[in-house]
Each structure stands twice: as structure tokens, then as C-alpha cells.
Amino acid sequence: MRKKWSVAIVATAAAAALTLAGCAQGAPPSAGGGDASEPPKDLYTVADNVDLTGSPTYDKAKAAGKITVGVKEDQPNLGFLDAATGKRSGFDIEIAKWIAASLGFSEKQIEFKAIPSANRESAIVNGDIDYYVGTYSITDARKQQIDFAGPYFVTGQGLLVKKGNTEIKSEKDLAGKTVCSATGSTPIQNIKANFPDTKTTEFDTYSQCVDALNDGSVDAVTTDEAILIGYAAQAPDDLEVVGKPFSTEKYGVGLPKGDSALRHFINKTFTDGSEVWTGIYDATLGASGTKVDQPEVDDYQ
């Protein structure tokens, strides 16, 4: 069992993110933007005789013989798709596989769907996916439409700039600058609400924002530091993460509203599987050499 989630763990996660940012300015953890390694094959097994009643989402997936999972595919070390091999990798991808296995679905029975940030709630509400794992911050506004299992990770909003940028060192330097993030994301909403003198540009994916940063059409990219670190690690001579986290983001698994049975099941999987969580983290985000604690889930009623 992990320690109770607290402000101290937020500080630990934030500090770890800063350490990662420092690592990102050195050699990238792996070539091509993928992950350094995969969790051990025997870290967990596909469950037999799953005891889960009262979940329409699970019942639908079981009848279909597959589970459909919404993910990101442009976030190195989190949710990444190698276009050449078709292989998906990263912390979120492995968390999604672990959940599927706990529900009795093998990797071959998972259908991954890339869903832009702006379309996540609608994809869940419309039944296009069974659950979503992709740097999805838990917020009260989102909980009006969907439910969340978790949190399974804690990070904070940061800034990615061109290497050597002397004008932006933290969020205090954003006045008059143009900042990019994904449409519908928590970070872009934070910028609009709390930094009125900052211009914003939005795209469906963070990789498009990074392209805009590289070509000079925006001054910074903002999202969770865990995401930005992955991009900086791909191009350490060109990009860097600056400043300290200026928010707290708790990543959760997006689920259909009212499916409490599935939410409780996933939360129990997280609570009982601390060794699995650590193994997944160490093989993905932890490949940069940092350690963070698994947060305790908020199994609300």
C-alpha cells in the first residue's frame, strides 16, 4: 500500500519534474522519441474470472470481445506511436494495458484510439471508447460529464521554450508573448483565465505546438511538465523546460458518468498494485533517473 496522498507528494512530484527537466537538457533517454524500455512481461497477468458486476461499460466490452481505449500518441514517454513500427509506448499506454489486463483483456484485445484533448469528454459520453488514459487532468468541470478513476500520477503545468531564450524564464514573463497548447486542455484554460496579457494559439495536439515553437510562430508551449520534458529530451540542443510548475495536475482515467462499479474496480487495481505501478513508472518516465511516489486514489462515492 502506498502512503496517503498529500501536499507532500505533490511537492515530491513537482520536484521530480524539475529534476527531469534538468535531465532533459542533456542526452535524450532514447532515440526516435520512444521509451527507453518496457516493463517486465511478468509484471502483471491477464485476469481470469473477473468479478465485476453492475458495470455497463465492462459488459459491453466483454460482449464485444475487446476493450476500446482512448489515448494520446504524440507524447514521448507517456503516450507515443512510432509511425514506422506502429508500436505504442509510454507510461500512459502501459497503465492502459494494465487496466485492460485487470479486466481480463489481453493486449491483442485492446483497440487504441487517438483522441484529441478537446474531444475526450464527447468520446466517453458517446461511447466511442470505454475509458481514456492520456495525461487527463481531473477537474470538477469535467466531472460534471464523466467520472475519473485515480489519480494515478501528479504533475504540474510548465513552459517549453527554445534553448537559450532569455525573455521567458517563468510564467511571470508571459505578458505580450504567444503561448500554445492543446485545444480544450486544462493548461490553455489556465492561461486564458489567469494571464490575460498573454496571447494564445491552440492546436489539436501538443506536437503541433512544438512545431510552431520550432518555426517561431509561438514563443512557448505550455502543458504538464511531464509532457514537455519528453519533447525537450528529443531535442536537447533546441528546446528546454524553464521555471517551476505553476499548477497541480492530477491525472485520472476518464470513464462514463455513473459507472461506479468500473471506477471502484480500477481504483482497487491501483491501490492493490503499487509494485506494478512502480514497475511501469521505472520503465517509462522513470528511465530519466527520477523517483516519484504513486498517489493514493480518490475513490469518491
C-alpha positions in Angstrom: 0.0 0.0 0.0 1.3 3.5 -0.8 1.3 6.4 1.6 -1.8 8.6 1.8 -1.7 11.2 -0.9 -0.9 14.6 0.5 0.6 18.0 -0.3 4.0 16.5 0.4 3.5 14.1 -2.5 2.6 17.0 -4.8 5.8 18.6 -3.8 7.7 15.4 -4.5 6.1 15.1 -7.9 6.9 18.7 -8.7 10.5 18.3 -7.5 10.9 15.2 -9.6 9.5 17.0 -12.6 12.1 19.7 -12.1 14.8 17.1 -11.9 13.5 15.5 -15.1 13.6 18.9 -16.7 17.3 19.1 -15.9 17.9 15.7 -17.4 16.0 16.8 -20.5 18.7 19.3 -21.2 21.3 16.5 -21.5 21.2 13.5 -23.7 17.8 12.2 -24.7 16.7 9.0 -22.9 16.3 7.1 -26.2 16.5 7.6 -29.9 13.4 8.4 -32.0 11.2 9.7 -29.2 10.1 6.3 -27.9 10.7 4.9 -24.5 13.9 3.5 -23.1 12.4 0.2 -22.1 9.2 -1.7 -21.4 8.0 -3.1 -18.1 8.9 -6.8 -17.4 6.5 -9.1 -19.2 5.6 -10.8 -15.9 4.8 -7.6 -14.1 1.1 -8.5 -14.3 -1.0 -11.1 -15.9 -4.4 -11.1 -17.7 -7.0 -11.8 -15.1 -9.3 -14.8 -15.3 -12.9 -14.9 -13.9 -13.1 -11.2 -13.4 -15.6 -10.3 -10.6 -17.2 -7.1 -11.8 -21.0 -6.7 -11.8 -23.0 -3.6 -12.4 -20.7 -2.0 -15.0 -22.4 -1.4 -18.4 -19.1 -0.4 -19.8 -17.5 -3.7 -18.9 -20.5 -5.7 -20.0 -20.4 -4.1 -23.4 -16.6 -4.7 -23.8 -17.0 -8.3 -22.7 -19.7 -8.9 -25.2 -17.6 -7.3 -28.0 -14.6 -9.4 -27.0 -12.4 -6.2 -26.9 -11.8 -3.1 -24.9 -11.6 0.3 -26.6 -9.2 2.8 -25.0 -8.7 6.5 -25.8 -5.0 7.6 -25.7 -2.5 10.2 -26.9 0.1 9.2 -29.5 2.4 12.2 -29.7 3.8 12.4 -26.2 7.2 10.7 -25.7 7.5 8.5 -22.6 3.7 9.0 -22.0 1.6 8.1 -25.0 3.6 7.7 -28.2 3.1 6.0 -31.5 6.1 5.0 -33.6 4.9 5.7 -37.1 7.5 3.4 -38.6 6.7 0.3 -36.5 3.1 1.1 -35.4 4.2 0.4 -31.8 2.7 2.3 -28.9 4.7 3.0 -25.8 4.9 5.2 -22.7 3.6 5.4 -19.1 0.0 6.1 -20.0 0.0 3.3 -22.6 1.3 0.8 -20.0 -1.3 2.0 -17.4 -4.0 1.4 -20.0 -2.7 -2.1 -20.7 -2.6 -2.9 -17.0 -6.2 -1.8 -16.5 -7.3 -3.9 -19.5 -5.4 -6.9 -18.2 -7.1 -6.5 -14.8 -10.4 -6.6 -16.6 -9.5 -9.8 -18.4 -8.4 -8.4 -21.8 -5.1 -9.2 -23.4 -3.1 -6.7 -25.3 -4.4 -8.2 -28.5 -7.9 -7.4 -27.4 -7.2 -3.7 -26.9 -8.3 -1.2 -29.6 -6.5 2.0 -29.1 -8.0 5.2 -30.4 -6.1 8.5 -30.5 -8.5 11.2 -29.2 -7.6 14.9 -29.3 -7.9 16.8 -25.9 -10.9 18.7 -27.0 -12.9 15.6 -27.9 -12.2 13.4 -24.8 -15.4 14.1 -22.9 -17.6 13.6 -26.0 -15.7 10.4 -26.9 -16.5 9.0 -23.5 -20.1 10.3 -23.3 -20.9 9.0 -26.8 -19.5 5.5 -26.0 -16.7 5.7 -28.7 -14.3 4.5 -26.1 -14.6 2.5 -22.9 -12.0 4.5 -20.9 -9.4 7.2 -21.6 -5.8 7.2 -20.4 -3.8 10.2 -21.7 -2.5 12.9 -19.4 -6.1 13.7 -18.5 -6.3 16.1 -15.6 -9.1 15.6 -13.1 -11.3 18.7 -12.7 -14.6 19.5 -11.2 -15.9 20.8 -14.6 -15.1 17.5 -16.3 -16.6 15.5 -13.5 -20.0 17.1 -14.5 -19.9 15.0 -17.7 -17.7 12.0 -16.9 -16.2 10.1 -13.9 -12.5 9.6 -13.1 -10.6 6.7 -11.5 -7.3 7.7 -9.9 -5.4 9.9 -9.7 -2.5 7.6 -10.9 0.0 10.4 -11.4 0.6 14.0 -10.2 2.5 16.7 -12.2 2.2 20.5 -12.8 1.9 23.0 -15.6 5.2 24.2 -17.1 6.7 26.0 -20.1 8.8 24.8 -23.1 10.8 27.4 -25.0 13.6 27.5 -27.5 17.0 26.8 -25.9 18.7 30.0 -24.9 15.5 32.1 -24.7 16.4 35.0 -22.4 12.9 36.6 -22.3 10.9 33.7 -20.8 12.2 32.2 -17.6 8.9 31.5 -15.9 5.1 32.2 -16.2 5.8 35.7 -14.9 7.3 36.6 -18.3 4.4 35.7 -20.5 2.8 39.2 -20.9 2.8 40.0 -24.6 4.0 36.6 -25.6 2.2 33.9 -27.6 1.7 30.6 -25.8 0.5 27.4 -27.5 -1.4 24.4 -26.0 -3.9 21.8 -27.0 -7.5 22.8 -27.6 -9.7 22.1 -24.6 -6.7 21.3 -22.3 -6.5 22.5 -18.7 -3.3 24.4 -19.3 -4.7 26.6 -22.1 -7.7 27.3 -19.9 -5.4 28.4 -17.1 -3.5 30.7 -19.4 -6.7 32.4 -20.6 -8.2 32.8 -17.2 -5.1 33.9 -15.2 -2.8 35.5 -17.8 -5.0 38.0 -19.7 -2.0 39.8 -21.3 -0.8 36.6 -22.9 -1.8 35.6 -26.5 -2.8 32.0 -27.1 -2.7 29.6 -30.0 -4.4 26.2 -30.0 -4.0 23.0 -31.9 -5.4 19.5 -31.6 -2.1 18.1 -30.5 0.9 19.2 -28.5 3.3 18.1 -31.3 1.7 20.8 -33.5 2.5 23.3 -30.8 6.1 22.1 -30.7 6.3 22.5 -34.4 5.0 26.1 -34.1 7.6 26.8 -31.4 10.4 25.4 -33.6 9.3 27.6 -36.6 9.0 30.7 -34.4 5.3 31.3 -34.7 4.8 30.9 -30.9 7.0 31.9 -28.0 6.3 29.0 -25.7 4.4 25.7 -25.3 2.5 25.1 -22.1 1.2 21.9 -20.7 2.1 19.5 -17.9 5.9 19.3 -17.3 5.8 15.5 -17.7 4.8 16.0 -21.4 7.2 18.9 -22.0 10.1 17.0 -20.6 9.6 14.3 -23.3 9.8 16.9 -26.1 12.8 18.6 -24.6 14.6 15.2 -24.3 14.0 14.6 -28.0 15.8 17.9 -29.0 18.0 18.9 -26.0 20.1 21.3 -28.2 17.0 23.2 -29.4 14.4 23.1 -26.6 14.3 23.5 -22.8 11.8 23.5 -19.9 12.0 26.6 -17.8 10.7 27.8 -14.5 8.8 25.8 -11.9 5.4 24.2 -12.1 2.7 26.7 -11.6 -0.3 24.4 -11.1 -1.0 20.9 -9.7 -2.4 18.4 -12.2 -3.8 15.0 -11.1 -4.0 12.5 -14.0 -7.1 10.3 -13.9 -8.7 7.6 -16.1 -11.7 9.0 -17.8 -14.8 6.8 -17.5 -18.5 7.0 -18.4 -20.5 9.0 -15.9 -22.2 6.9 -13.3 -20.2 3.7 -13.9 -19.2 3.5 -10.3 -18.6 -0.2 -10.4 -15.9 0.2 -13.1 -14.4 3.2 -11.3 -14.1 1.3 -8.0 -12.6 -1.7 -9.7 -9.9 0.4 -11.4 -9.2 2.3 -8.2 -8.8 -1.1 -6.3 -6.4 -2.2 -9.1 -4.3 0.9 -8.5 -4.4 0.6 -4.7 -3.5 -3.1 -4.7 -0.9 -2.8 -7.4 1.8 -0.5 -6.1 4.6 -2.8 -7.3 3.0 -2.9 -10.8 2.7 0.9 -10.8 6.4 1.3 -9.8 7.5 -1.2 -12.4 5.6 0.7 -15.1 7.0 4.1 -14.0 10.6 2.9 -13.7 10.5 1.5 -17.3 9.0 4.7 -18.8 9.1 8.1 -17.2 11.5 6.9 -14.6 14.1 6.0 -17.2 15.3 9.6 -16.7 16.6 8.5 -13.3 13.9 10.1 -11.1 11.6 8.6 -8.5 8.1 9.7 -7.5 5.5 8.2 -5.2 2.3 6.7 -6.5 -0.5 9.0 -5.3 -3.4 7.5 -3.3 -6.6 7.2 -5.3 -9.7 9.3 -4.6 -12.4 6.7 -4.6 -15.3 9.1 -4.2 -18.8 7.8 -3.8 
